[in-house]
Amino acid sequence: MNRPAAYILDLDGVVYHGRTVIPGASESIERLRSSGSRVVFLTNNATRTREAIARRLKDMDIPCNAGDVISSAYAASVYIKEKYGSSTIYPVGEQGLVEELERSGHIINEQDADYVVAGLDREFTYEKLTQALDLLMNGAGFIATNTDAMLPTEHGFLPGAGSMVAAIQAASGVVPDV
């Protein structure tokens, strides 16, 4: 039987939950790798860079490098770059999103942007909503890193990126590319 060239694993709830490795996850990942298959980690968490996610996995004793991680921040930045070229971006999100956008050659510009890119932003404000609305009403495109309304944590649920995306969509009437 042919072995798969690669396995793509979600992170939260599959490899770890919060700060805790799921029992058996490390061993299972090692078995997949020792069979000769590549293991790639996929996450819709846009708050951290791929490097930060890889460091977190290493801290959990799961060998990983940034090239093994695909985050929604990275995917959004590559999507924009491949479809539209280097662009000016107004990010509604955290530092990981900003860094991934900049690494792909995009320019962060809060006043005059080609695209509003929205992800989880734990400092989301009325001012950010207003700026996103203004840009969208003036022709900017709208891209969301994910639309999960809730974020599971070790202590219950918190508002997820989809809550910010929904607010921007409700205010502007613009449906994002996801």
C-alpha positions, 0 to 999 in steps of 0.5 A: 500500500502506498503511504501518503506523501504528507499528512495535514493536521489541525492544531487546536483540538487535534495536536493540543488544547490550549497549552496542553498536548492531546494525549498520544499526539506527539507519538502519532506525529512521530510515527507518521514522520518515521514512515517517511511522510511529511507532517504539515500543521494547519491552523486558522489562528491568525494571531501568531506567525508561523515561526511563533507557532513552530516554537510553541510546538517545539516547546511541547516537544513536537519538532517543527519548523515554520515551513511545516505550518500553514496559518490563516494569516499566512494563507491570506497574505499569500492569497492576496500576493498571488491574486493581486500582487503586493498590496496596501493592507489595513489589518484588523488583527494582531501582530502575527497577522501584520508580520505575515502580511509584511513578509509577503511584501504587503504594505500596512496602511491604515488610511489608504488600503487596497484591502481590509484583512480581518482576523482575531483582534483582542483589541477590536474597537469602534474606531477600527470598525469605523476605519474598516467601514470607510475603506470598504465604502471607498472600494477596498476589498475585504478578506477574512482569515476565518469566520469562526464566531467563537474561540475554544479555550481551556476556560470556555469560549471567547469571541473569535475572528468571525465576531470581528468579521461579522461586525465589519460585514454588518456595518458595510454590507460587504461579504469577505473572501475567506 
